[in-house]
Amino acid sequence: MILLILAFLGGVLTILSPCILPVLPFVFARADRPFARNSLPMLLGMALTFALVATLAAVGGGWAVRANQYGRYLALAMLAVLGFTLLSTHVAEWTTRPFVKLGNRLSARSETQHDSIWSAAGWGVATGLLWAPCAGPILGLLLTGAAIHGASVQTTLLLLTYAAGAAVSLALALLIGGRVFALMKRSLGAGEWIRRALGALVLAGVVAVAMGVDTGLLTRISLASTSDIEQTLINAVRPTPVAASPTPKVGDALPIEGEFPSLAGATQWFNSSPLTPESLRGKVVLVDFWTYSCINCIRSLPYVNAWAKKYRDHGLVVIGVHSPEFAFEKDPANVARAIKDFGIGYPVAVDSDYAIWQAFHNEYWPAHYFIDAHGQIRAHHFGEGDYMGSEDMIRRLLTDAGYKNLPGGHVQPGATGAEAAGSGDAIRSPETYVGYARSEHFIGGQMAHDDSWQYRAPNTLQINQWALNGNWTVGAQSAALDKTGGGIVYRFRGRDLHLVLGPGKDGKPVRFRVTLDGKAPGDDHGADTDADGNGTVTHQRLYQLVRQAHGTGERVFEITFLDPDVHAYAFTFG
């Protein structure tokens, strides 16, 4: 319910967003007509179409993208006809003549005949196909959820609620605007000129949308930014992160946090046939929620692996639940490759539909749930760290279950590369997403959404600021390089710099070169680069590009891609 309210308020605020400007002429073109038979059906058609198109986009298939593009072309043609009919009564008479029998009223002739609700709804559908609202924090949250979880009733409902909020704010503006137009007609006798002015504005809107002004230039202009307001709303309803440790106080009994939920929602299993809570009775179970491009998960995996090996003959069953963050992590082949690369030998449930995630009411990567031999959750731990406490919890549950002669000591994996523990720098740079849905600290102007654009990084960046160079198309989750020679610049603080990257649809390797403060990294190169900064993107995963040999520090990182069609998703630091 809270998320629905947040989505509605985000929609209401879109009237203050610059990206609403190109569609305003389409909305106000019928403002002088009865609201219930004209404006209301149009706004409903607009809201429903936007929700449908956004939901289909979550499917991620090329057919959905092409269908939406063809729909936009048709909508542009329809609205261009509307503009011409408003400009000229002769054009209006000529264009409406074939549609009289169908009850369509496309122009001023509707003033003397009954308005058609279906005609108004049709214009709303056309407007909905063209409407591309600026992705502020709230819409970014909804689009990211849709992209991760895919098309569903929940994502459609949230997007529809967002569109309904926008429709409400536009409806209020229309009610006021309609009265103003009526007053101008009566007092000035300027009805014909108002109609022509609206026609000119509609045509201007068609041209603006056709040229990509709504998704390009206007996203770079902050006429009345709502980002701060939206972020305040999100922060107000977002639950406070839970910092849970499995280590109980001495002498305290362990709480019962719930029953072991079903694992039936797994879409696939690796290293095991499907497991059930019932089949695991008598065993102590550690459930580890992870996703293979998450640096926090990667750094905790050596410990989970070590526990699985150490206690597998002493009553412990470890189950990895792979719940993806990015769409490419839903690909079973990618998950299988990651399991092999990380040397995971325990059972892994592929949770691409988030059924197990939701059954546990989980919200974190990584998340560890400790389940006793009776199938009851007795403790949990979110995030990295406290590995000794986690192992002590495993030992306690095994002892309570009657297992004896447990191996002593605590595991010391001695991990290297990206799996090695973080630097512990409390002021290291934050996780930074490249896609516009969750992007922060971007200094190269506002991003053009889903549209190819030429970017140029400024000469100077402050700490935690980043920018693009070259031709990029920035989507909700990632940015795709359109031409060879583009790159990304980031002024960061930390010992390690990681970047989630992937090649394009053709899977061709993409070469790149990394510099630090304008020079080759030398001894500060990461596991996926050499001392000269050279590396290759071969598949979709996290790449460690920098590991400073002498500890944490502030540096200017730049990566230049020597081939096109690379996708960049997110930076993380250690």
NURO-191584 format. One record per residue (C-alpha): residue in one letter; x, y, z; residue number from 1. Coordinates in steps of 0.25 Angstrom, whole numbers. Last residue first. Layout:
BEGIN
R  baro      u      v      w  fikol
R     a      X      Y      Z    NUM
...
END
This chain:
BEGIN
R  baro      u      v      w  fikol
R     g    145     -8     -7    574
R     f    137     -1    -18    573
R     t    125     -4    -26    572
R     f    122      2    -40    571
R     a    109     -2    -48    570
R     y    103     -6    -61    569
R     a    112     -3    -73    568
R     h    108    -10    -86    567
R     v    119    -11    -98    566
R     d    114     -9   -112    565
R     p    127     -3   -118    564
R     d    141     -7   -118    563
R     l    153      0   -112    562
R     f    146      4    -99    561
R     t    153     15    -91    560
R     i    153     13    -76    559
R     e    156     25    -67    558
R     f    159     26    -52    557
R     v    163     38    -44    556
R     r    169     34    -31    555
R     e    166     36    -16    554
R     g    173     26     -7    553
R     t    172     12     -1    552
R     g    183      3      1    551
R     h    197      2     -4    550
R     a    195     -8    -16    549
R     q    183     -1    -21    548
R     r    173    -11    -27    547
R     v    167     -6    -39    546
R     l    159    -12    -51    545
R     q    151    -23    -44    544
R     y    141    -28    -54    543
R     l    127    -32    -49    542
R     r    120    -41    -59    541
R     q    113    -41    -73    540
R     h    123    -48    -83    539
R     t    136    -46    -90    538
R     v    140    -31    -86    537
R     t    155    -30    -89    536
R     g    166    -24    -82    535
R     n    178    -14    -83    534
R     g    182     -5    -72    533
R     d    197     -6    -75    532
R     a    199    -14    -62    531
R     d    189    -24    -67    530
R     t    174    -23    -65    529
R     d    164    -33    -59    528
R     a    170    -35    -45    527
R     g    172    -21    -43    526
R     h    183    -12    -47    525
R     d    190     -3    -36    524
R     d    204     -9    -39    523
R     g    204     -2    -52    522
R     p    191      6    -54    521
R     a    195     13    -67    520
R     k    194     28    -66    519
R     g    184     39    -67    518
R     d    181     39    -52    517
R     l    178     24    -52    516
R     t    177     18    -66    515
R     v    169      7    -72    514
R     r    168      1    -86    513
R     f    157     -7    -92    512
R     r    155    -18   -102    511
R     v    140    -23   -105    510
R     p    138    -38   -107    509
R     k    127    -41   -117    508
R     g    114    -46   -110    507
R     d    105    -43   -122    506
R     k     95    -37   -112    505
R     g    105    -27   -107    504
R     p    117    -30    -97    503
R     g    115    -29    -82    502
R     l    121    -20    -71    501
R     v    119    -19    -56    500
R     l    130    -10    -51    499
R     h    139    -12    -39    498
R     l    149     -2    -33    497
R     d    157     -6    -21    496
R     r    165      2    -10    495
R     g    155     13     -9    494
R     r    152     27    -12    493
R     f    147     31    -26    492
R     r    147     41    -37    491
R     y    140     34    -49    490
R     v    142     35    -64    489
R     i    135     26    -74    488
R     g    138     23    -88    487
R     g    135     24   -103    486
R     g    145     21   -114    485
R     t    137     12   -122    484
R     k    123     16   -125    483
R     d    109     12   -119    482
R     l    113      9   -104    481
R     a    102      4    -96    480
R     a     98      9    -83    479
R     s     91      1    -72    478
R     q     78     -2    -64    477
R     a     68      9    -68    476
R     g     75     11    -82    475
R     v     86     20    -86    474
R     t     90     20   -101    473
R     w    104     25   -102    472
R     n    113     33   -112    471
R     g    126     38   -106    470
R     n    130     41    -92    469
R     l    122     38    -79    468
R     a    123     45    -66    467
R     w    126     42    -51    466
R     q    126     49    -38    465
R     n    130     42    -25    464
R     i    140     52    -21    463
R     q    140     65    -30    462
R     l    142     64    -45    461
R     t    150     73    -54    460
R     n    152     74    -69    459
R     p    137     71    -71    458
R     a    133     58    -78    457
R     r    127     59    -92    456
R     y    114     52    -96    455
R     q    108     50   -110    454
R     w     94     44   -109    453
R     s     87     31   -114    452
R     d     73     31   -107    451
R     d     68     22    -97    450
R     h     67     33    -87    449
R     a     76     45    -90    448
R     m     84     47    -77    447
R     q     85     61    -70    446
R     g     98     68    -71    445
R     g    112     61    -70    444
R     i    113     61    -55    443
R     f    106     48    -51    442
R     h    106     47    -36    441
R     e     94     38    -35    440
R     s     88     27    -45    439
R     r     77     19    -40    438
R     a     67     18    -52    437
R     y     77     25    -61    436
R     g     86     13    -63    435
R     v    100     15    -58    434
R     y     98     11    -44    433
R     t    108     15    -33    432
R     e    111      7    -21    431
R     p    117     17    -11    430
R     s    132     23    -11    429
R     r    140     19      1    428
R     i    138     27     14    427
R     a    138     15     23    426
R     d    150      9     17    425
R     g    149     -6     22    424
R     s    158    -10     11    423
R     g    149    -21      6    422
R     a    151    -36      8    421
R     a    157    -44     -4    420
R     e    147    -49    -14    419
R     a    150    -39    -25    418
R     g    164    -44    -26    417
R     t    169    -53    -14    416
R     a    162    -61     -3    415
R     g    170    -67      9    414
R     p    158    -76     13    413
R     q    160    -75     28    412
R     v    150    -84     34    411
R     h    148    -84     49    410
R     g    154    -94     59    409
R     g    149   -108     62    408
R     p    143   -119     53    407
R     l    130   -124     60    406
R     n    131   -137     68    405
R     k    117   -137     71    404
R     y    103   -135     64    403
R     g     91   -135     74    402
R     a     83   -124     67    401
R     d     86   -114     78    400
R     t    101   -116     74    399
R     l     98   -114     60    398
R     l     90   -101     63    397
R     r    102    -96     72    396
R     r    112    -99     61    395
R     i    105    -92     51    394
R     m    103    -80     60    393
R     d    118    -80     63    392
R     e    121    -80     48    391
R     s    112    -68     47    390
R     g    119    -61     58    389
R     m    132    -64     52    388
R     y    128    -58     39    387
R     d    123    -45     45    386
R     g    125    -38     32    385
R     e    117    -36     19    384
R     g    102    -33     17    383
R     f     90    -37     25    382
R     h     90    -48     36    381
R     h     79    -57     40    380
R     a     75    -65     53    379
R     r     66    -77     57    378
R     i     58    -80     45    377
R     q     50    -93     49    376
R     g     51   -106     41    375
R     h     53   -115     53    374
R     a     68   -117     50    373
R     d     70   -102     51    372
R     i     70    -92     40    371
R     f     80    -80     39    370
R     y     77    -70     29    369
R     h     88    -63     22    368
R     a     86    -50     13    367
R     p     95    -45      2    366
R     w     89    -37     -4    365
R     y     77    -32      4    364
R     e     62    -30      4    363
R     n     56    -44      8    362
R     h     42    -46     12    361
R     f     46    -61     12    360
R     a     35    -65      3    359
R     q     38    -53     -5    358
R     w     52    -57     -8    357
R     i     47    -71    -11    356
R     a     37    -67    -21    355
R     y     47    -56    -27    354
R     d     44    -61    -42    353
R     s     59    -63    -45    352
R     d     60    -71    -32    351
R     v     71    -81    -37    350
R     a     73    -91    -26    349
R     v     88    -95    -23    348
R     p     92   -107    -16    347
R     y    106   -108    -11    346
R     g    119   -109    -20    345
R     i    122    -94    -23    344
R     g    135    -93    -29    343
R     f    133    -78    -32    342
R     d    136    -79    -47    341
R     k    127    -92    -48    340
R     i    115    -85    -41    339
R     a    117    -73    -49    338
R     r    117    -80    -62    337
R     a    104    -87    -58    336
R     v     98    -74    -54    335
R     n    101    -68    -68    334
R     a     95    -81    -75    333
R     p     83    -79    -66    332
R     d     80    -65    -71    331
R     k     73    -58    -60    330
R     e     86    -50    -57    329
R     f     85    -43    -70    328
R     a     73    -35    -64    327
R     f     81    -29    -53    326
R     e     78    -32    -38    325
R     p     76    -47    -39    324
R     s     72    -56    -28    323
R     h     82    -68    -27    322
R     v     78    -76    -15    321
R     g     90    -83     -9    320
R     i     86    -95     -1    319
R     v     96   -100     10    318
R     v     93   -113     17    317
R     l    100   -116     30    316
R     g     99   -129     38    315
R     h    114   -132     41    314
R     d    118   -138     27    313
R     r    115   -125     20    312
R     y    122   -117     32    311
R     k    135   -113     26    310
R     k    131   -113     11    309
R     a    119   -104     13    308
R     w    126    -95     23    307
R     a    137    -92     13    306
R     n    128    -89      2    305
R     v    120    -80     10    304
R     y    133    -73     15    303
R     p    138    -72      0    302
R     l    124    -67     -4    301
R     s    124    -54      5    300
R     r    133    -46     -4    299
R     i    125    -49    -16    298
R     c    112    -46     -9    297
R     n    117    -32     -5    296
R     i    122    -30    -20    295
R     c    108    -34    -26    294
R     s    110    -39    -40    293
R     y    107    -53    -36    292
R     t     94    -51    -28    291
R     w     93    -56    -14    290
R     f     83    -61     -4    289
R     d     90    -71      5    288
R     v     81    -82     12    287
R     l     88    -89     23    286
R     v     81   -102     27    285
R     v     83   -111     40    284
R     k     79   -125     36    283
R     g     68   -133     44    282
R     r     57   -128     34    281
R     l     63   -126     20    280
R     s     53   -134     12    279
R     e     42   -126     19    278
R     p     48   -113     15    277
R     t     49   -117      1    276
R     l     60   -119     -9    275
R     p     60   -120    -24    274
R     s     71   -129    -30    273
R     s     85   -124    -27    272
R     n     97   -117    -32    271
R     f     89   -107    -39    270
R     w     74   -105    -38    269
R     q     64    -98    -47    268
R     t     52    -89    -47    267
R     a     51    -89    -32    266
R     g     38    -86    -26    265
R     a     36    -99    -19    264
R     l     46    -95     -8    263
R     s     35    -94      2    262
R     p     38    -86     15    261
R     f     46    -91     27    260
R     e     37    -86     38    259
R     g     38    -73     46    258
R     e     47    -65     54    257
R     i     48    -74     66    256
R     p     57    -67     76    255
R     l     70    -73     81    254
R     a     71    -74     96    253
R     d     81    -64    103    252
R     g     92    -69    112    251
R     v    103    -61    105    250
R     k     97    -51     96    249
R     p     94    -56     82    248
R     t    103    -55     70    247
R     p     94    -57     58    246
R     s     96    -42     55    245
R     a     85    -33     49    244
R     a     86    -19     44    243
R     v     73    -16     39    242
R     p     72     -5     29    241
R     t     61      6     33    240
R     p     49      4     24    239
R     r     47     13     13    238
R     v     34     22     14    237
R     a     41     35     18    236
R     n     53     33      9    235
R     i     45     31     -3    234
R     l     37     43      0    233
R     t     49     51      2    232
R     q     55     46    -11    231
R     e     42     50    -19    230
R     i     43     64    -13    229
R     d     58     65    -16    228
R     s     56     60    -30    227
R     t     44     69    -34    226
R     s     52     78    -42    225
R     a     45     90    -47    224
R     l     51     95    -61    223
R     s     63     86    -60    222
R     i     67     84    -74    221
R     r     75     72    -78    220
R     t     63     63    -78    219
R     l     57     73    -88    218
R     l     68     71    -98    217
R     g     68     56   -100    216
R     t     55     48    -96    215
R     d     45     59    -99    214
R     v     53     66   -110    213
R     g     54     52   -118    212
R     m     52     59   -131    211
R     a     39     52   -134    210
R     v     34     56   -120    209
R     a     38     71   -122    208
R     v     31     71   -136    207
R     v     18     65   -131    206
R     g     18     75   -120    205
R     a     20     86   -130    204
R     l      8     81   -138    203
R     v      0     81   -125    202
R     l      4     95   -122    201
R     a      0    100   -136    200
R     g    -13     93   -134    199
R     l    -15    100   -121    198
R     a    -12    113   -127    197
R     r    -22    110   -138    196
R     r    -33    107   -127    195
R     i    -30    119   -119    194
R     w    -31    128   -132    193
R     e    -44    122   -135    192
R     g    -49    124   -121    191
R     a    -45    139   -120    190
R     g    -58    146   -117    189
R     l    -50    153   -106    188
R     s    -59    152    -94    187
R     r    -67    140    -97    186
R     k    -56    132   -104    185
R     m    -46    136    -94    184
R     l    -55    132    -82    183
R     a    -57    118    -89    182
R     f    -42    116    -90    181
R     v    -40    120    -76    180
R     r    -51    110    -71    179
R     g    -44     99    -79    178
R     g    -31    102    -74    177
R     i    -35    101    -59    176
R     l    -42     87    -62    175
R     l    -30     83    -71    174
R     a    -20     86    -60    173
R     l    -28     78    -50    172
R     a    -29     67    -60    171
R     l    -14     68    -62    170
R     s    -11     66    -48    169
R     v    -20     54    -47    168
R     a    -15     48    -60    167
R     a     -1     48    -54    166
R     g     -5     41    -42    165
R     a    -13     31    -50    164
R     a      0     28    -58    163
R     y      8     25    -45    162
R     t     -4     16    -41    161
R     l     -3      9    -55    160
R     l     12      7    -53    159
R     l      9      1    -39    158
R     l     -2     -8    -44    157
R     t      6    -13    -56    156
R     t     18    -16    -47    155
R     q      9    -24    -37    154
R     v      1    -31    -48    153
R     s     14    -36    -54    152
R     a     24    -33    -65    151
R     g     39    -35    -61    150
R     h     44    -35    -47    149
R     i     57    -27    -50    148
R     a     52    -18    -61    147
R     a     39    -15    -54    146
R     g     46    -13    -41    145
R     t     56     -3    -48    144
R     l     45      4    -55    143
R     l     37      6    -42    142
R     l     49     11    -34    141
R     g     53     20    -46    140
R     l     39     25    -46    139
R     i     41     29    -31    138
R     p     55     35    -33    137
R     g     52     43    -45    136
R     a     51     37    -59    135
R     c     46     48    -67    134
R     p     33     44    -74    133
R     a     32     38    -88    132
R     w     18     40    -93    131
R     l     17     37   -108    130
R     l      9     24   -107    129
R     g      1     30    -96    128
R     t     -3     42   -105    127
R     a     -8     32   -116    126
R     v    -16     24   -106    125
R     g    -22     37   -101    124
R     w    -25     42   -115    123
R     g    -33     29   -116    122
R     a    -40     31   -103    121
R     a    -45     44   -108    120
R     s    -50     37   -121    119
R     w    -57     26   -112    118
R     i    -64     37   -103    117
R     s    -69     43   -116    116
R     d    -74     57   -115    115
R     h    -89     60   -119    114
R     q    -90     70   -131    113
R     t    -88     85   -132    112
R     e    -75     87   -124    111
R     s    -70     73   -130    110
R     r    -69     80   -143    109
R     a    -57     87   -137    108
R     s    -48     75   -139    107
R     l    -47     60   -139    106
R     r    -61     56   -136    105
R     n    -62     41   -138    104
R     g    -76     35   -138    103
R     l    -73     23   -147    102
R     k    -82     28   -158    101
R     v    -75     42   -158    100
R     f    -62     35   -160     99
R     p    -60     37   -175     98
R     r    -64     52   -174     97
R     t    -55     55   -162     96
R     t    -43     58   -171     95
R     w    -49     67   -181     94
R     e    -57     75   -171     93
R     a    -45     77   -162     92
R     v    -36     81   -174     91
R     h    -46     91   -178     90
R     t    -47     96   -163     89
R     s    -32     98   -163     88
R     l    -22     99   -151     87
R     l    -30     90   -142     86
R     t    -31     79   -153     85
R     f    -16     81   -156     84
R     g    -12     78   -141     83
R     l    -22     66   -140     82
R     v    -15     60   -153     81
R     a     -1     62   -146     80
R     l     -7     54   -134     79
R     m    -11     42   -143     78
R     a      3     42   -150     77
R     l     10     43   -137     76
R     a      2     32   -131     75
R     l      5     23   -143     74
R     y     20     26   -142     73
R     r     19     23   -127     72
R     g     12     10   -129     71
R     y     23      6   -138     70
R     q     33      8   -127     69
R     n     25      1   -117     68
R     a     24    -11   -126     67
R     r     39    -11   -129     66
R     v     43    -10   -114     65
R     a     33    -21   -110     64
R     w     38    -30   -122     63
R     g     52    -28   -116     62
R     g     49    -35   -103     61
R     g     51    -28    -90     60
R     v     38    -33    -83     59
R     a     39    -20    -75     58
R     a     37    -12    -88     57
R     l     23    -19    -88     56
R     t     20    -13    -74     55
R     a     24      1    -79     54
R     v     15      0    -91     53
R     l      3     -5    -83     52
R     a      5      5    -72     51
R     f      6     17    -82     50
R     t     -6     12    -90     49
R     l    -15     11    -78     48
R     a    -11     25    -73     47
R     m    -13     31    -87     46
R     g    -26     25    -90     45
R     l    -31     29    -76     44
R     l    -26     43    -79     43
R     m    -34     43    -92     42
R     p    -46     38    -86     41
R     l    -46     49    -75     40
R     s    -43     60    -85     39
R     n    -54     58    -95     38
R     r    -67     53    -90     37
R     a    -66     56    -75     36
R     f    -58     69    -77     35
R     p    -68     76    -87     34
R     r    -60     83    -98     33
R     d    -51     95    -97     32
R     a    -39     86    -92     31
R     r    -39     78   -105     30
R     a    -25     82   -110     29
R     f    -20     83    -95     28
R     v    -16     69    -95     27
R     f     -9     68   -108     26
R     p     -2     82   -106     25
R     l      3     77    -92     24
R     v     10     65    -99     23
R     p     23     72   -102     22
R     l     24     79    -88     21
R     i     23     67    -79     20
R     c     38     64    -80     19
R     p     40     77    -73     18
R     s     35     71    -60     17
R     l     25     80    -51     16
R     i     13     72    -57     15
R     t     21     59    -53     14
R     l     18     62    -38     13
R     v      5     55    -38     12
R     g     11     42    -44     11
R     g     21     42    -32     10
R     l     10     44    -22      9
R     f      3     32    -28      8
R     a     15     23    -28      7
R     l     18     26    -13      6
R     i      3     23    -10      5
R     l      5     10    -17      4
R     l     18      7    -10      3
R     i     11     10      3      2
R     m      0      0      0      1
END
